[in-house]
Amino acid sequence: DAGITQSPRHKVTETGTPVTLRCHQTENHRYMYWYRQDPGHGLRLIHYSYGVKDTDKGEVSDGYSVSRSKTEDFLLTLESATSSQTSVYFCAISESVGASYFGPGTRLTVT
Amino acid sequence: TQLLEQSPQFLSIQEGENLTVYCNSSSVFSSLQWYRQEPGEGPVLLVTVVTGGEVKKLKRLTFQFGDARKDSSLHITAAQPGDTGLYLCAGARPGKLIFGQGTTLQVKP
C-alpha cells in the first residue's frame, strides 16, 4: 500500500469555524490531490498540487484553500465551514498524472 | 456537466453471472484508470489503460480502452460476492483526473 495518511479521520465542527485537514505521504510523489465524495456526485476535485508551493483549483474549489510547503504534506482548509461542506474528503497522490493512490478518507460533519 | 458518464449506476446480480460496466465521454483522455472502492475506504487502483484498443485482464476482470481513447469498459466474468463495491473510472487530463460518478455493484450469493 502507498504510504498516505489523512488526519483527522473524523471531525464534527460548527458552521462558521475554520477547519484544516492534513494529508501526509511517504512516497515522494509529485502530485497531490484533494477530492470530496458525495452521494450521486462521485469524486470531485477540490484542489491539486504539482509541486511544492504549486497548486491549482479543481472543479469545486469555492470555500476551500490549500497549501503545500513540503513535498510530503498537503493541507486543505475550509475557511468558514458550511453545512454544504459536510462530506467525505479523500487525499490522493500520484507520480505522474494518471494512476493515483488514495488515503483512507476524512469524514467531516458541519453542524 | 459530467465529463465521464458511467453506466449502469447500480447493478445487482447473482453470483456466477457476467456483467459489463461502461465509461463514456466525448473527450479524449491520455489514459484511463479503473478503481474499486469498498465502504469506509478510499478507492483502490485496479488498472491503467493507455493505448487505444488496449485490453488488460486482471483475473476475472477484463478492461478495454476504446480505439479513440474516449471510452472504456469493465467486464467481470462469473461475479463473486467479493466483487461487491463501487467501481469508478477516471480519465487523465492535464494535471488531474476526472472521475465518473461510479457504478455500485452488488453480487448476491
Interface residues (C-beta under 8 A of the other chain):
Chain A: Y31 Y33 Y35 G40 H41 G42 L43 R44 L45 Y48 Y50 D56 G58 F90 A92 V97 G98 A99 S100 Y101 F102 G103 P104 G105
Chain B: S30 S31 Q33 Y35 G40 E41 G42 P43 V44 L45 T48 L88 A90 A92 R93 P94 G95 K96 L97 I98 F99 G100 Q101 G102
